[in-house]
Amino acid sequence: MNVATTLRALANERRLQILDWLRDPRAHFPPQVDGDLVEDGVCGALIADKLGVSAPTLSEHMRVLAAAGLVRAKRVKGWTMYRRDEERIAAAKRAIQERV
């Protein structure tokens, strides 16, 4: 676990907002045609729309979150779905607490 990479990923309000929405996806996103919001994750197009950003901008945010191990990406048909990686988030919290 690279604490610096995790902290850089968390140092952006939009990425924090995405993580918050993904904590309870059914409360924040409409049902999807392909894939379950909880089991498969939320379609990147839905996240981009809700965040009010373009697909490439969202892709960069999700790349940073995935590189830090905070989210996982899964392909369902032609879509990329994202969900939180709760185990890695818990490990990141522990690693940050150990350093502070």
N, C-alpha and C positions, 0 to 999 in steps of 0.2 A: 504494500500500500504506500503510494507516494503522497504524503500529506500536502506537499506544495501543489501538486496537480489537483488534488481535491479542493484545496482552498481557492485556487484560481477558478475552478469550475463553479464554486459557490459564490464567487465575488461578482455576480451579475444578477440583477433583480429579475430579469426575464427567465434566467435558468432556475432561480429560486421559485418563481411563479409556476413554471412547468413542473418542477418536483412536487410542489404543493397540489396542483391539479391532479397529478398522477397518483397521489396518495389515495384519492377516492374518485376514480375516473367516472363512475356512474353518476356522481353528483355534479360533475362539471362538463360532461360531454354527452351528446345524444347517442342513441344506439347506432351501431355500425352494421352495414350490410354484411361485410366480411370480417370475421374474427370477433371474439368476445372482448369487451373493454378491459376486463380484469385478467382473464386467462391469457389472452394474446397480446394485450396492450392497446394503446390508443393510436389510431392512424395519424401519421405525421401531418396529413392535410388538415385534419380537424384541429390539431394543436396549432398549426400555423395560422389557421383562420381565427381561432379564439385569441391568439396572441397578437394578431394584426400584422404579421410579417410575411415575407415571401417564402416560398419553399426553400430556396438556397440559404436564406438567413436562418430558418429553422434548422436546416440540415447542419449548419455550422454549430448552432447551440447544442444540438443533440450529439454531434461528434465530440464536443468537449465533455459533455456529461457522460457519454459512453467511455471515453478515454480515461475518465476518473473512476469508472466502474460504478457510477450511480444509477445508470439506466441500462437496459438491455434492448437491443433491436431484434425484431423477428419479421421475416418476410411472410406475408399472407397474400397469395395471388400476386398482384402487381403492387401491393402496398407495403410500406414499412411501418410496423407497429412498435410502439415504445411503451415500456413499463419500468417501474422502479425496481432496482435490485436491493431488496430490503436487507439481505445479509451483508452486502458490501457497504450499504449506508450505515448499518450498525458498526461494522468494522472501522469505517472512516471516523465515526463519532468517537470510538474508543481511541483510535490513533491520535486524533486531535487532542483529546483530553490528556493523553499521556505526554504530549509535547508542551502543553500550556502550563 
